[in-house]
Amino acid sequence: MLRIDINLLFTIINVLLLFAVVKIFLIRPVHKILDKRREEVEEKYAEADKITEAALSSKREYEDSIKNIEEEKERRFAEARNQANSEYERLMEQAKKESEKIINSAKKEAEEEREIRLKRANQEITDLVAMAAERIVTADQNEDMNKELYDRFLEQAK
């Protein structure tokens, strides 16, 4: 059977003392280190959450700014397109007016040139007719001579 003697009592006291010493000098510091580590990890998680939140906020701001930039770009392109179209219309109208002026001027010059040529041609015809009439009057009136004069007249008229 089991005897209870002083050795058993000392063994129990030794175990209890050893347990107390281990608990005081080993388990408590380990628990303190684990608690500190847990707090550090929680702090790191909290810090990571804050950084993540800040990053998401920055991302939203960035996306908003890109959206605003895109809208501004489209607006400016539309303005530039409208200005280019109005400038094109103005230049086309100006070119059309200038071309009409040039065409009218050219028509007027062509008409004046035509009238000058007609006057010269009429003057030359008149001179030729007068010359032919003078030759006919001064020349002998035979048929061969008339034919010859007529042929010369036609050659000079060409």
C-alpha positions in Angstrom: 0.0 0.0 0.0 0.7 3.5 -0.2 2.5 4.9 2.7 2.3 8.5 3.6 5.5 9.6 5.1 7.5 12.7 5.2 9.2 12.0 1.9 5.9 12.1 0.1 5.1 15.4 1.8 8.5 16.8 0.8 8.0 15.6 -2.7 4.6 17.3 -2.9 6.0 20.5 -1.4 9.0 20.3 -3.9 6.6 19.8 -6.8 4.4 22.7 -5.7 7.5 24.9 -5.2 8.9 23.8 -8.5 5.5 24.5 -10.1 5.4 28.0 -8.5 9.0 28.8 -9.5 8.4 27.6 -13.1 5.2 29.5 -13.2 6.7 32.7 -11.8 10.0 32.6 -13.6 9.2 30.8 -16.8 5.5 30.8 -17.7 4.7 34.4 -16.7 7.6 35.9 -18.8 6.6 33.6 -21.7 3.0 34.8 -21.3 4.2 38.4 -21.1 6.2 37.9 -24.3 3.3 36.2 -26.0 1.0 39.1 -24.9 3.4 41.6 -26.2 3.7 39.8 -29.5 -0.1 39.6 -29.7 -0.4 43.3 -29.1 2.3 44.0 -31.7 0.5 41.8 -34.2 -2.8 43.5 -33.4 -1.1 46.9 -33.8 0.4 45.8 -37.1 -3.0 44.6 -38.3 -4.6 47.9 -37.2 -1.8 49.7 -39.0 -2.2 47.5 -42.1 -5.9 48.2 -42.0 -5.2 52.0 -41.8 -2.7 51.8 -44.6 -5.2 49.7 -46.7 -8.0 52.2 -46.0 -5.6 55.1 -47.0 -4.6 53.2 -50.1 -8.3 52.6 -51.0 -9.0 56.3 -50.4 -6.1 57.3 -52.6 -7.2 54.9 -55.2 -10.7 56.4 -55.2 -9.2 59.9 -55.4 -7.0 58.8 -58.3 -9.9 57.2 -60.1 -12.0 60.4 -59.6 -9.2 62.6 -60.8 -8.7 60.4 -63.9 -12.5 60.6 -64.6 -12.4 64.4 -64.2 -9.3 64.5 -66.5 -11.1 62.4 -69.1 -14.2 64.6 -68.9 -12.0 67.7 -69.2 -10.2 66.2 -72.1 -13.4 65.4 -73.9 -14.8 68.9 -73.3 -11.6 70.5 -74.6 -11.6 68.2 -77.7 -15.2 69.2 -78.3 -14.3 72.9 -78.0 -11.3 72.5 -80.3 -13.4 70.6 -82.8 -16.1 73.3 -82.7 -13.5 76.1 -83.1 -11.9 74.2 -86.0 -15.2 73.7 -87.7 -16.1 77.4 -87.3 -12.7 78.4 -88.6 -13.1 76.0 -91.5 -16.5 77.5 -92.3 -15.1 81.0 -92.1 -12.1 80.1 -94.3 -14.4 78.3 -96.8 -16.7 81.3 -97.0 -13.7 83.7 -97.5 -12.2 81.4 -100.1 -15.6 81.2 -101.9 -15.9 85.0 -101.9 -12.4 85.4 -103.2 -12.9 82.8 -105.9 -16.1 84.6 -107.0 -14.2 87.9 -107.2 -11.4 86.2 -109.2 -13.9 84.6 -111.5 -15.9 87.8 -112.0 -12.6 89.7 -112.6 -11.5 87.1 -115.1 -14.9 87.2 -116.9 -14.7 90.9 -117.1 -11.1 90.9 -118.4 -12.1 88.2 -120.9 -15.0 90.3 -122.1 -12.9 93.4 -122.4 -10.2 91.4 -124.3 -12.9 90.0 -126.6 -14.3 93.5 -127.3 -10.8 94.8 -128.0 -10.1 91.9 -130.4 -13.5 92.4 -132.1 -12.7 96.1 -132.6 -9.3 95.2 -134.0 -10.8 92.6 -136.3 -13.5 95.0 -137.5 -10.8 97.7 -138.0 -8.7 95.2 -140.0 -11.7 94.1 -142.1 -12.6 97.7 -142.7 -9.1 98.5 -143.8 -8.9 95.4 -146.1 -12.3 96.3 -147.6 -11.1 99.8 -148.2 -7.9 98.6 -149.7 -9.7 96.1 -151.9 -12.1 98.8 -153.0 -9.3 101.2 -153.8 -7.5 98.5 -155.9 -10.7 97.7 -157.7 -11.3 101.3 -158.5 -7.8 102.0 -159.6 -7.2 98.8 -161.5 -8.4 97.9 -164.9 -11.7 96.4 -164.9 -11.1 93.0 -166.5 -12.3 89.7 -165.2 -8.9 88.1 -164.7 -7.7 91.1 -162.7 -10.8 91.0 -160.5 -10.3 87.4 -159.8 -6.7 87.9 -158.9 -7.6 90.8 -156.6 -10.3 88.7 -154.9 -7.8 85.9 -154.3 -5.2 88.3 -152.7 -8.0 89.8 -150.6 -8.8 86.4 -149.2 -5.2 85.6 -148.5 -4.7 88.9 -146.6 -8.0 88.3 -144.7 -6.7 85.0 -143.4 
